[in-house]
Amino acid sequence: DSPAGRRLRRLLAGAAIVGAPLLFRLPVLKRYPLLRALEVAGGAALLVKFAEALRDWEPSAERRIVLDVPGSSG
């Protein structure tokens, strides 16, 4: 977690929060059934919620990645 990472997440989330409702208003995108279904299902609200979660997310430095590799028999 670095200041640059926090700043990037904050900027991306802010752009998504502002841009999501505008994106779903574009007439060009209403031609596609999937995007129309997303609009009906509240796609802009879901995208805003995701962006808020991204903005508020603080990764912990103590996360360990463990790869479980099967041993070779030989």
C-alpha contacts under 8 A as a table, 3 or more apart, distances in Angstrom:
res1	aa1	res2	aa2	distance
1	D	5	G	6.31
1	D	6	R	7.13
1	D	58	E	7.23
1	D	59	P	6.14
1	D	60	S	7.19
1	D	61	A	6.81
2	S	5	G	5.11
2	S	6	R	6.30
3	P	6	R	5.11
3	P	7	R	6.10
4	A	7	R	5.06
4	A	8	L	6.10
5	G	8	L	5.08
5	G	9	R	6.15
6	R	9	R	5.19
6	R	10	R	6.09
6	R	55	R	7.88
7	R	10	R	5.06
7	R	11	L	6.13
8	L	11	L	5.15
8	L	12	L	6.09
9	R	12	L	5.21
9	R	13	A	5.94
9	R	54	L	6.36
9	R	55	R	5.46
10	R	13	A	5.20
10	R	14	G	6.03
10	R	54	L	7.72
10	R	55	R	4.95
11	L	14	G	5.10
11	L	15	A	6.19
12	L	15	A	5.20
12	L	16	A	6.20
12	L	51	A	7.65
12	L	55	R	7.87
13	A	16	A	5.06
13	A	17	I	6.00
13	A	51	A	4.51
13	A	52	E	6.28
13	A	54	L	6.25
13	A	55	R	5.37
14	G	17	I	5.09
14	G	18	V	6.21
14	G	51	A	7.34
14	G	55	R	7.77
15	A	18	V	5.30
15	A	19	G	5.68
16	A	19	G	4.95
16	A	20	A	5.47
16	A	47	L	7.25
16	A	48	V	6.57
16	A	51	A	6.01
17	I	20	A	5.81
17	I	21	P	7.73
17	I	47	L	7.44
17	I	48	V	4.89
17	I	51	A	6.14
17	I	52	E	7.42
18	V	21	P	6.82
18	V	22	L	7.34
19	G	22	L	5.17
19	G	23	L	5.90
20	A	23	L	5.06
20	A	24	F	6.45
20	A	44	A	5.21
20	A	45	A	7.94
20	A	47	L	6.45
20	A	48	V	6.66
21	P	24	F	5.44
21	P	25	R	6.65
21	P	44	A	5.25
21	P	45	A	7.76
22	L	25	R	5.24
22	L	26	L	6.96
23	L	26	L	5.70
24	F	29	L	7.21
24	F	30	K	8.00
24	F	35	L	7.97
24	F	39	E	6.49
24	F	43	G	7.90
24	F	44	A	6.63
25	R	29	L	7.95
26	L	29	L	5.70
26	L	30	K	7.02
27	P	30	K	5.26
27	P	31	R	7.41
28	V	31	R	6.05
29	L	32	Y	5.95
29	L	35	L	6.53
29	L	36	R	7.68
30	K	33	P	7.22
30	K	35	L	6.47
30	K	36	R	5.55
31	R	35	L	7.98
31	R	36	R	7.57
32	Y	35	L	5.51
32	Y	36	R	6.32
33	P	36	R	5.00
33	P	37	A	6.10
34	L	37	A	5.09
34	L	38	L	6.23
35	L	38	L	4.90
35	L	39	E	6.16
36	R	39	E	5.03
36	R	40	V	6.29
37	A	40	V	5.07
37	A	41	A	6.10
38	L	41	A	4.97
38	L	42	G	6.19
38	L	43	G	4.74
39	E	42	G	5.18
39	E	43	G	5.01
39	E	44	A	6.79
40	V	43	G	7.23
42	G	45	A	5.32
42	G	46	L	6.32
43	G	46	L	5.03
43	G	47	L	6.05
44	A	47	L	5.06
44	A	48	V	6.12
45	A	48	V	5.05
45	A	49	K	6.18
46	L	49	K	5.05
46	L	50	F	6.22
47	L	50	F	5.06
47	L	51	A	6.16
48	V	51	A	5.00
48	V	52	E	6.14
49	K	52	E	5.09
49	K	53	A	6.24
50	F	53	A	5.09
50	F	54	L	6.19
51	A	54	L	4.95
51	A	55	R	6.09
52	E	55	R	5.00
52	E	56	D	6.20
53	A	56	D	5.21
53	A	57	W	5.88
54	L	57	W	5.19
60	S	63	R	6.14
